[in-house]
Every structure is written in C-alpha cells, then in structure tokens.
Amino acid sequence: MTSSAPTSPVTSVSDVIFLDGTFPGSRDVLGGKAYSVNKMQTMGLPVPPAFALPTHVCAIYHDNGRALPESIWQDVLEQLCRLEADTGRTFGAGPSPLLVSVRSGAAQSMPGMMDTVLNLGLTPELCRVLADETGDQQWADDTWQRFRHSYASIVAGDPTAEPPADPFEQLRAAIGAVFDSWTNDRVKAYRARHNLGSGAGTAVTVQAMVFGNRDEHSGTGVMFSRDPATGENTLYGEWLSRAQGEDVVSGEKTPSPLPTVSEILPEIYPQLEQVATILEQEHRDLVDIEFTVESGRLYVLQCRAGKRSPRAAVRIAVDLVREGIIEPSEALARISPEQAAALADSHGVHDHHPVLATGIGAGPGAAVGQAVTDVDEARALAEAGTPVVLVRPSTAPDDVPAMFESVAVVTELGGSTSHAALVCREIGLPCVVGAGAGTMTALAGRVVTVDGTAGTVYDGDALNTDHSGARDEHLDELLSYLPTPVPAEHPLAPLTNAHQERA
C-alpha cells in the first residue's frame, strides 16, 4: 500500500450498489460517473444498466493489501446477476455473452485522468460465440482485439499480456486496476494542480456494454449543450461512425463534427438535441455528454458539467443569468480565480508571422515556447525554466504531468473532444489538435506561438501584448454584478483591474 492511498472511513453505505435510480447516494459516495448514471436512470433516459463500488471501497481495497475482500467480491457477483437479468445475457458464457465496461469515477470530475476497460468478458471461445450469435465475425474480432489492447495496457500494464481465460478473473483484476489508478502520478498531478487534496478515492462503475462499432448504423460521440470554447448557445460535439468511446477521447482518430450524425442517422440527431436540453436544464449549466448509438438505438453513458475555456465560462454564466436560470451572485461564483487570471493576461497574435501548422483550436488563448516532442524532455526543460510547447501525435493520461508544465499543447491527431482538448480547455492552456501528420517533425526544437483560438501555430514569438481591442459584452455584464468598489481580496479583482486598463 502506498502512503498516498486513502484511509478507510467508517460507513454504512453498501459496498456494491445497483444503479437503478432508487439509491439516494451523493456524488461523494458514488463518484461522478456512477452518480450520473444513477441520476439519468431516475430521469428515464436510455442508460445501459450498471452497478458501482462506491468511493469508500477504494480505501478498503488499499487497506486490504490492494486486494478486493471476498465479501465484496461476492456482492459484485450478485449485482452481476442483476445485469444479466436486465440484459438477457450471461457473463462468461454463451449463447449470448454479456460484456461490460469498467470505469473509474472520483467525486470530482477529472476528465482524461483515469482509464476505462471496454468489452470485458471476452475470450477467444466467447469471441466465436459472439460471432455465431450475430453472424458478424469481423465485428466480433474487432471487439476482441479492442479488449485485448485495453486489458493489456490498462490492467496488466504490459502490451504483450493476454487477458485471463476466466472472465471473472478479468473483472476482478480490472476493478483492482481502477482502484490502483487512484494513486498514480497523473492523478496526483491533477489533484495537486486543482487543489483537490488527497480525496476519499475513486468509485468503480461496471456497466453493460453497448457497441458503437457494431455496424453502419452505430457510432459514438461526445456532445456539449453549448460551445465549450466560445460559450455560444448551440449544440457542439464530435462523432465517429463504427467506433467506441475511447476512439474519440483518445484523440488517436480525428472525428467528424456532431451535425454529421443528422446525415448518417437522421432519426438520432433530434434525440441528441432533446437529451442535451433535458440534461442542461437538470444541471443548470453547460453539460458534457458521452453517448453511443448501437444499430440505430441511442444510449447515454455519462453526463457531467462541461469543462470550458475562461471566455466561455463568462459567456455561459451571463447567458444563464439572462435566461433566468441562475442569479448574478452564482454567475460570479462560477468564475474561478484561475479563469479570471487567464482572461486578465490574455493577448492576441500578430498573424503576419509564418504559419507552421494549422488544426482545430481546442484550448483558446495564445502562448510562446520551445516545441518539444518528448514528454520527459518537456518536463525537464519546464523545470529548468524554459517555456515548453508539448507536441505529440495525441495525448494520453500519462502525458498529463508534462501537459501541466507546458505553456501550450499541439497534437497531430484528434478533435475538439479529444483528451488533449478536454484537459487543456479545463486548465486554460492554448491547444491546437488535428494539425496533421508531420507536425512533430516540422515543429520540433523551434520557438513557436500557439494560437488556440484560431487553431494556428506560428514561427517565432508572434504574441501581441497590446491589450487594446474590442470589449466583451458578456465580460462587461459579469463585472457589473460585482460590488462597487471591488474589494482587493475578491477573486475577480485582477480581472476587473485588467479590464479597466483596456477600456
């Protein structure tokens, strides 16, 4: 057991909870993912059945020598039977095998920090059973290969490892891997960056699989009820046909804009709009929604408050006041000191500098630094005081500590809902994604300017430190909610001063 593992609290909450909407658990108890699943069940949304091991079990696991106690494992097996009853499928056996996902979920949203194991429960024999059941050997093989890859990299930590032949052993190991992830370096770096403390631990959600890779009427995506970069009140997101969720979030593929769903599956897009409206009304805020379509049927997998750029945070807060959804005092409280500082320090770009790369602007703002393609080198240079622009094919959770020490991020692949985009948008880091193959070679070692608003990378230092420019009506209105004079200790005081200088 590591010294940073949580201490087991005294609790009366069950160690395994079926998420049918009847359990009145809080986010602190269930973790963000399970809380979301449970809440959406109460709202009657199309959510695959699931159960959770609450956050307090994480401490029990670590206190037990990083092993799940037998009594809790028996509870897991009981709830697995309920999943079988709900789906009409059987875990670990034919003729209709049940496959599950195993997901992490801390009380606080930490997008992109911890991994998900998909398609768990397959073996070579069950892969053949799945092919016989569906008549689609290609899909069964694709699903098996995806599981082999995720199990080897996430659970075994060895890219050459094979999943155990016993699906129940797979499940027990995957649950342990999620609890183990609570103490890894990237989670520690995230929690330190956001002043979240050590926390109680992560929960584990075990959910029946739905398959976005099933056929031409299937796919997966991420959508936001408003644009997380600008704050505009329009449905925004990305989608990949014949894919699973990790394909979008990992950034290893560049997805299509969300409106393309209406061209491929016209009956699904109105359902997405309705789901986004329902969930935004429930949260009273911008929401980030993960969804999958399997053979023309929509499933909602997760909903959380969406991470947004500082500029979008201001616009969304003000628009929600205008719409009568929140009060001005709540709008002010929703702008963090970090977002205020980012807006106060914002500056533009001289666009006459040579353009080295273009892609999707995924983390608004601009920054100058030395382009570095190696994560360890980036951390070393940043620690030595060199501003670093991290340039990667795509980013993964293991890259997070280096991302936190960089001034900007550029990726060759991925879209605006990829891992790189989600992390950078949340922490106000300029980011350009989907810049294309060869970007790493073109930028490596050069001093570059990353304009995360325009999606452009310029040669040299192209920053314009002149703060003059068009006023932002939403920022003007937000600042009008403040008391006069603004107390010097108020979190938004730096933003107020900077705004007055620009006026």
C-alpha positions in Angstrom: 0.0 0.0 0.0 1.3 3.5 -0.9 1.4 6.3 1.6 -0.9 8.4 -0.5 -3.7 5.7 -0.5 -6.9 7.0 1.2 -7.8 5.8 4.7 -10.8 3.6 5.1 -13.7 5.5 6.7 -16.5 4.1 8.8 -19.5 3.9 6.6 -23.0 2.3 6.5 -23.2 2.6 2.7 -23.4 -0.8 0.8 -20.1 -1.9 -0.7 -21.8 -2.6 -4.1 -24.8 -0.6 -5.3 -27.1 -1.3 -8.3 -27.7 1.9 -10.2 -31.4 1.8 -10.9 -32.2 5.3 -9.7 -33.5 4.3 -6.3 -30.3 4.8 -4.3 -30.2 8.3 -2.9 -26.4 8.5 -3.0 -24.4 11.7 -3.4 -21.6 12.3 -5.8 -19.1 11.9 -2.9 -20.4 8.4 -2.3 -21.0 7.1 -5.8 -18.3 9.1 -7.7 -19.1 11.2 -10.7 -19.8 8.5 -13.3 -22.0 6.3 -11.1 -23.8 9.3 -9.7 -24.5 10.5 -13.3 -25.8 7.0 -14.4 -28.0 6.8 -11.3 -29.4 10.2 -11.8 -30.1 9.7 -15.5 -31.9 6.4 -14.7 -34.3 8.4 -12.5 -35.0 10.8 -15.5 -35.9 7.9 -17.7 -33.1 8.4 -20.2 -31.7 5.4 -22.2 -28.8 4.3 -20.0 -27.3 0.8 -20.1 -27.7 -1.0 -16.7 -24.8 -0.7 -14.3 -23.7 -1.1 -10.7 -21.0 0.6 -8.7 -18.4 0.0 -6.0 -18.6 3.4 -4.1 -15.6 5.6 -3.3 -15.2 4.2 0.2 -14.3 0.8 -1.2 -11.2 2.3 -2.7 -9.8 2.7 0.8 -10.9 -0.8 1.8 -9.1 -2.2 -1.2 -5.8 -0.4 -0.4 -6.1 -1.3 3.3 -6.5 -4.9 2.3 -3.1 -5.0 0.6 -4.5 -3.9 -2.8 -7.0 -6.7 -3.0 -10.8 -6.8 -3.0 -12.1 -8.6 0.1 -14.0 -11.8 -0.6 -17.2 -10.4 0.9 -17.2 -7.5 -1.5 -16.4 -9.8 -4.5 -19.5 -11.9 -3.6 -21.6 -8.7 -3.7 -20.1 -7.9 -7.1 -21.2 -11.3 -8.3 -24.8 -10.7 -7.0 -25.0 -7.4 -8.9 -23.6 -9.0 -12.0 -26.6 -11.4 -11.9 -28.9 -8.4 -11.9 -27.1 -7.1 -15.0 -27.6 -10.5 -16.6 -31.3 -10.3 -15.8 -31.7 -6.8 -17.2 -29.9 -7.6 -20.4 -30.9 -11.2 -21.0 -27.3 -12.1 -21.5 -24.8 -14.2 -19.5 -21.4 -13.1 -18.2 -18.7 -15.6 -19.2 -20.9 -17.9 -21.2 -23.0 -18.3 -24.4 -25.1 -18.4 -26.3 -25.4 -14.6 -25.6 -22.3 -13.4 -23.7 -22.6 -10.3 -21.5 -19.7 -7.9 -21.9 -19.1 -5.0 -19.6 -17.1 -1.8 -19.3 -15.2 -1.0 -16.1 -14.9 2.7 -15.5 -13.3 4.9 -12.8 -15.2 7.8 -11.3 -14.0 10.1 -8.5 -16.2 12.5 -6.7 -14.7 15.4 -8.6 -14.7 15.3 -12.4 -11.2 14.5 -13.7 -11.7 14.1 -17.4 -9.0 12.2 -19.2 -7.2 11.1 -15.9 -8.2 7.5 -15.4 -8.7 4.8 -18.0 -11.7 2.7 -19.0 -11.6 -1.0 -19.8 -14.2 -1.8 -22.6 -15.6 -5.1 -23.9 -14.5 -7.0 -20.7 -15.7 -10.6 -20.5 -14.4 -11.9 -23.9 -12.2 -14.9 -24.5 -11.2 -16.5 -27.8 -14.0 -19.0 -27.4 -16.6 -16.4 -26.5 -15.5 -14.3 -29.4 -16.5 -17.2 -31.7 -19.8 -17.5 -29.7 -20.4 -13.8 -30.3 -19.7 -14.2 -34.0 -22.2 -17.1 -34.2 -24.9 -15.2 -32.4 -24.6 -12.1 -34.6 -23.4 -13.6 -37.8 -20.7 -11.0 -37.9 -17.2 -12.4 -37.4 -15.5 -9.1 -38.4 -17.3 -7.2 -35.6 -16.6 -10.0 -33.0 -12.9 -10.0 -33.9 -12.7 -6.2 -33.7 -14.3 -6.2 -30.3 -12.0 -8.9 -29.1 -8.9 -7.1 -30.3 -10.1 -3.9 -28.7 -10.5 -5.7 -25.4 -7.0 -7.4 -25.6 -5.4 -4.0 -26.2 -7.2 -2.2 -23.3 -6.7 -5.0 -20.9 -3.0 -5.3 -21.7 -2.3 -1.6 -21.4 -4.6 -0.6 -18.5 -4.9 -3.7 -16.3 -1.8 -5.8 -17.0 0.5 -2.8 -17.7 2.2 -4.9 -20.3 1.4 -4.5 -24.0 2.2 -8.2 -24.7 0.0 -9.6 -22.0 -3.1 -11.6 -22.8 -6.4 -11.4 -20.8 -7.0 -14.3 -18.4 -9.1 -17.1 -19.8 -11.6 -16.7 -16.9 -13.9 -13.6 -17.5 -14.5 -13.4 -13.7 -10.8 -13.1 -13.1 -10.7 -10.4 -15.8 -13.4 -8.4 -13.9 -11.8 -8.7 -10.5 -8.4 -7.6 -11.9 -10.0 -4.6 -13.8 -11.7 -3.4 -10.6 -8.4 -3.6 -8.8 -6.7 -1.6 -11.7 -9.2 1.2 -11.3 -8.6 1.4 -7.6 -4.9 1.3 -8.2 -5.1 4.2 -10.6 -6.1 6.5 -7.7 -2.5 6.7 -6.6 -0.8 7.0 -10.0 1.3 10.1 -10.9 -1.1 11.6 -13.3 -4.0 11.6 -10.8 -1.7 13.1 -8.1 -0.6 15.8 -10.6 -4.2 16.6 -11.5 -5.3 16.8 -7.9 -2.4 19.0 -6.9 -3.0 21.3 -9.9 -6.6 21.8 -8.9 -6.0 21.9 -5.1 -8.3 18.8 -4.6 -6.3 17.3 -1.7 -5.9 13.5 -1.4 -9.6 12.7 -1.7 -11.6 9.7 -0.5 -10.8 7.6 -3.5 -12.4 6.6 -6.8 -15.5 4.6 -7.3 -15.8 1.9 -10.0 -18.7 1.6 -12.3 -19.4 -1.7 -14.1 -21.8 -1.2 -16.9 -23.3 -3.4 -19.6 -21.6 -2.8 -23.0 -23.3 -1.1 -25.9 -21.4 -1.2 -29.2 -20.7 1.8 -31.3 -18.6 -0.4 -33.5 -21.5 -2.8 -34.3 -22.5 -1.8 -37.9 -23.0 1.2 -40.2 -25.9 2.4 -38.0 -23.6 2.6 -35.0 -21.1 5.1 -33.6 -20.0 7.1 -30.6 -19.5 10.7 -29.7 -19.2 13.4 -27.1 -21.5 16.5 -27.2 -21.8 19.7 -25.2 -25.0 21.6 -24.7 -23.1 24.8 -25.6 -19.9 25.5 -27.3 -17.2 25.0 -24.6 -14.7 27.2 -26.4 -16.8 30.2 -27.1 -19.9 29.7 -24.9 -22.3 30.1 -27.8 -25.7 28.5 -27.1 -25.5 25.8 -29.7 -25.1 22.0 -29.6 -21.5 21.2 -30.1 -19.5 18.0 -30.3 -17.9 15.3 -32.3 -18.8 11.8 -33.6 -17.1 8.7 -35.0 -19.1 6.2 -37.0 -18.5 2.5 -36.3 -16.3 3.3 -33.3 -16.2 3.1 -29.5 -15.8 5.8 -27.0 -12.1 5.6 -26.5 -11.6 6.3 -30.2 -13.0 9.8 -29.7 -11.5 10.6 -26.3 -8.0 9.2 -27.0 -7.5 11.6 -30.0 -6.0 8.7 -32.0 -8.6 9.4 -34.7 -9.9 12.7 -35.9 -13.8 12.6 -35.6 -16.5 14.3 -37.6 -18.5 17.3 -36.4 -21.6 16.3 -34.5 -24.1 17.6 -37.2 -22.9 14.8 -39.5 -25.0 12.5 -37.3 -28.0 14.0 -39.0 -26.7 12.9 -42.4 -25.9 9.3 -41.3 -28.6 8.7 -38.7 -31.3 11.4 -39.2 -33.6 10.0 -36.6 -30.9 10.1 -33.9 -29.9 13.8 -34.1 -33.2 15.2 -32.7 -32.9 12.7 -29.9 -29.4 14.1 -29.1 -30.8 17.6 -29.1 -33.6 16.6 -26.7 -31.2 14.8 -24.3 -28.8 17.8 -24.2 -31.8 20.1 -23.4 -33.0 17.8 -20.6 -29.6 17.4 -19.0 -28.7 21.1 -19.2 -32.0 22.0 -17.5 -31.3 19.5 -14.8 -27.7 20.7 -14.2 -28.5 24.4 -14.8 -25.1 24.6 -16.6 -23.2 23.5 -19.7 -23.1 19.7 -19.8 -20.7 17.3 -21.4 -22.5 14.1 -22.5 -21.0 10.8 -23.8 -23.3 8.7 -26.0 -23.3 5.6 -28.1 -25.5 4.5 -30.9 -25.8 0.8 -31.5 -27.7 -0.4 -34.6 -29.8 2.8 -34.7 -30.6 2.9 -30.9 -29.3 5.8 -28.7 -27.7 5.2 -25.3 -26.5 7.9 -22.9 -23.4 6.8 -21.0 -22.4 9.8 -18.9 -23.2 13.5 -18.2 -21.1 16.0 -16.2 -20.6 19.7 -16.0 -18.6 20.5 -19.1 -15.1 21.9 -18.9 -14.9 25.2 -20.7 -12.5 28.0 -21.7 -12.3 31.1 -19.5 -14.0 33.2 -22.1 -16.8 30.6 -22.5 -17.2 30.4 -18.7 -18.0 34.1 -18.6 -20.5 34.0 -21.5 -22.3 30.9 -20.2 -22.6 32.3 -16.7 -24.0 35.6 -18.1 -26.3 33.9 -20.5 -27.7 31.7 -17.8 -28.5 34.9 -15.7 -30.2 36.4 -18.8 -32.2 33.2 -19.2 -33.3 33.4 -15.5 -31.7 30.1 -14.6 -29.1 31.4 -12.1 -28.7 34.6 -10.1 -25.9 37.1 -10.7 -24.2 36.0 -7.4 -24.0 32.4 -8.7 -22.6 33.6 -12.1 -19.8 35.4 -10.2 -19.1 32.3 -8.1 -18.7 30.2 -11.2 -15.7 32.1 -12.5 -12.7 30.7 -10.8 -9.6 32.8 -9.9 -7.6 30.8 -12.5 -10.2 31.7 -15.2 -10.1 35.3 -14.1 -6.3 35.4 -14.2 -6.3 33.8 -17.7 -8.7 36.5 -19.0 -6.7 39.3 -17.4 -3.5 38.0 -19.0 -4.9 37.3 -22.5 -3.4 38.8 -25.5 -3.5 38.5 -29.3 -1.3 37.3 -32.0 0.5 39.1 -34.9 -0.7 37.0 -37.8 1.9 38.1 -40.2 4.4 35.6 -38.8 4.9 32.4 -41.0 2.4 29.7 -40.3 4.0 26.3 -39.5 0.8 24.3 -38.8 -2.9 24.6 -38.7 -5.6 22.4 -37.0 -8.6 22.8 -34.7 -8.4 25.4 -32.0 -9.3 23.4 -28.9 -7.9 25.5 -26.0 -8.3 29.2 -26.6 -5.5 31.7 -25.8 -2.0 32.1 -27.1 1.5 31.2 -25.8 5.1 31.1 -26.9 7.5 28.3 -26.2 10.0 25.8 -27.5 8.3 22.9 -29.3 9.3 19.6 -27.6 8.1 16.1 -28.7 9.3 14.0 -25.8 7.4 14.0 -22.5 10.4 13.6 -20.3 12.4 16.2 -22.1 9.4 18.6 -21.8 9.2 18.2 -18.1 13.0 18.6 -17.7 13.1 21.8 -19.8 10.0 23.2 -18.0 11.5 22.5 -14.6 14.7 24.4 -15.8 12.5 27.4 -16.6 12.1 27.0 -20.4 8.6 27.7 -21.7 7.6 24.4 -23.5 5.1 23.7 -26.2 4.3 19.9 -26.0 3.8 18.4 -29.4 2.5 14.9 -29.6 0.7 12.5 -32.1 -2.1 12.6 -29.5 -2.1 12.8 -25.7 -3.0 10.2 -23.1 -3.5 10.3 -19.4 0.2 9.5 -18.8 1.1 12.8 -20.6 -0.8 14.9 -18.1 2.1 15.9 -15.8 4.0 17.2 -18.8 0.9 19.0 -20.1 0.5 20.8 -16.8 4.1 22.1 -17.0 3.8 23.2 -20.6 2.5 26.6 -21.9 0.6 25.0 -24.8 -0.1 21.7 -26.5 -0.3 20.7 -30.2 -1.3 17.2 -31.5 -1.2 15.7 -34.9 -4.5 13.8 -34.5 -7.7 14.2 -32.6 -10.6 16.6 -32.4 -12.1 19.2 -30.0 -13.4 16.5 -27.7 -10.1 14.5 -27.5 -8.1 14.0 -24.4 -5.8 16.9 -25.2 -8.6 19.3 -25.9 -10.5 18.4 -22.7 -7.6 18.8 -20.4 -6.3 22.0 -22.0 -9.7 23.6 -22.1 -10.2 23.0 -18.4 -6.9 24.5 -17.3 -6.9 27.3 -19.8 -4.0 26.0 -21.8 -3.7 27.0 -25.5 -4.2 23.9 -27.7 -4.3 23.0 -31.3 -5.4 19.5 -32.2 -5.6 17.6 -35.5 -2.7 19.5 -37.0 -1.8 16.6 -39.3 0.9 14.1 -39.8 4.4 15.5 -39.8 3.6 18.3 -37.4 6.0 16.9 -34.8 8.9 16.9 -37.2 8.1 20.4 -38.5 7.9 22.0 -35.1 10.5 20.1 -33.0 13.1 22.3 -31.4 11.7 25.6 -32.8 10.3 28.5 -30.8 6.6 28.7 -31.9 3.5 30.6 -31.0 0.4 28.5 -30.5 -2.9 30.3 -31.1 -5.5 28.0 -29.6 -8.4 30.2 -30.7 -7.6 30.2 -34.4 -6.0 26.8 -34.5 -2.7 28.1 -35.8 0.9 27.6 -34.9 3.3 30.4 -36.0 7.0 30.6 -36.3 8.8 32.5 -33.5 7.3 34.9 -31.0 4.1 36.3 -32.5 2.4 37.5 -29.3 0.9 40.9 -29.3 1.0 42.2 -25.7 -1.2 45.2 -26.5 -4.3 44.6 -24.6 -6.4 47.1 -26.5 -9.2 45.6 -28.6 -13.0 45.0 -28.8 -14.8 44.9 -25.5 -16.6 41.7 -24.5 -20.2 42.4 -23.7 -20.5 39.3 -21.5 -17.5 40.3 -19.5 -18.8 43.8 -19.1 -22.1 42.4 -17.8 -20.4 39.9 -15.5 -18.3 42.7 -13.9 -21.4 44.8 -13.5 -22.6 42.2 -11.0 -19.7 43.0 -8.7 -20.0 45.3 -5.7 -18.5 48.8 -6.1 -15.7 49.3 -5.2 -14.4 45.8 -5.8 -12.6 44.6 -2.6 -8.9 44.0 -3.4 -9.2 40.4 -2.0 -12.1 39.5 -4.3 -11.1 36.6 -6.7 -12.2 38.7 -9.7 -10.3 41.8 -8.7 -7.3 41.2 -11.1 -9.7 40.7 -14.0 -11.5 44.0 -13.1 -8.3 45.9 -13.0 -7.1 44.5 -16.3 -10.5 45.2 -17.9 -10.4 48.8 -16.8 -6.9 49.2 -18.2 -8.1 48.0 -21.6 -11.2 50.3 -21.6 
